[in-house]
Amino acid sequence: MAKPIPRVLEVKGITDITPNMRRITLGGEGISDFPTDQESAYIKLMFPQNEGRKPIMRTYTIVQQRDNEIDVDFVLHGLNHQDTEGLASHWAKTTAIGDKLLIGGPGAKKPINNQADWFLLVGDMTALPAITVNLAQLPNDAVGYAVIEVISEADIQSIKKPQNIEIHWVINPATSVSHYPLLDQVKALTWLEGEAAVWTACEFNSMRALRQYFKQERGVAKTHLYISSYWKLDNSEDEHKVIKRQDAESVL
């Protein structure tokens, strides 16, 4: 399949969902041939550099899609110590209606496996858009949990979900390399009977701790486990990408 050609999209709307999450609506002429059914797929925001240098790319999730628009959510106040306000966060804070940005993608969607007895979705604010889409597409009779880490109580959102999916909000204003509140909350859950489908995305160190728990202690089948790191504390996205690749190779 041919790689999608980058397109220029225009800022059509700006909405603060919570104090630390801003939704940017993108549309314009460039979206006329954008593929349909791309909610939870990723796109690359491409920020231009000096002449002769490749643009800096940042990866984000499509949280909603309409005929002529897509919505992308941004964590405004950096989770990363090194990059307190990252390039994309700064853009989201300062952009205005009518501004334009080069977008790559969309890339592949990574949905939770719907063929399971129950479901567990785990992530921090960077994964909240994807978790939102995954919850909305689960069967109405789905059973299980979503464990979501946010910066403050004010960042708790109202999310569409099946009635029997319990949401557990974890408040964590400061990410650490040695303390994993997501893992603590997951371990406190009652592990249900039958086969679990698990979908997890969060900070790199927290992801590895959760991966060990799901694989070694709970024996979640590879076919029913999606686990990824979306960022790494004290690392830029480019640095994280290298470490993420090395980590993936080490667990093959």
Salt bridges, closest charged atoms under 4 A:
GLU10 OE2 - LYS12 NZ 3.63
ASP16 OD1 - ARG22 NE 2.61
ASP33 OD1 - ARG7 NH1 2.65
ASP37 OD2 - LYS109 NZ 3.42
GLU69 OE1 - ARG66 NH2 3.01
ASP71 OD1 - ARG66 NH2 2.89
ASP73 OD1 - ARG23 NE 2.68
GLU85 OE2 - HIS90 ND1 2.83
GLU85 OE1 - LYS93 NZ 2.65
GLU166 OE1 - HIS168 NE2 3.19
ASP184 OD2 - HIS179 NE2 3.18
GLU195 OE1 - HIS224 NE2 3.47
ASP234 OD1 - HIS81 ND1 3.69
ASP247 OD1 - ARG208 NH1 3.80
ASP247 OD2 - ARG211 NH1 2.71
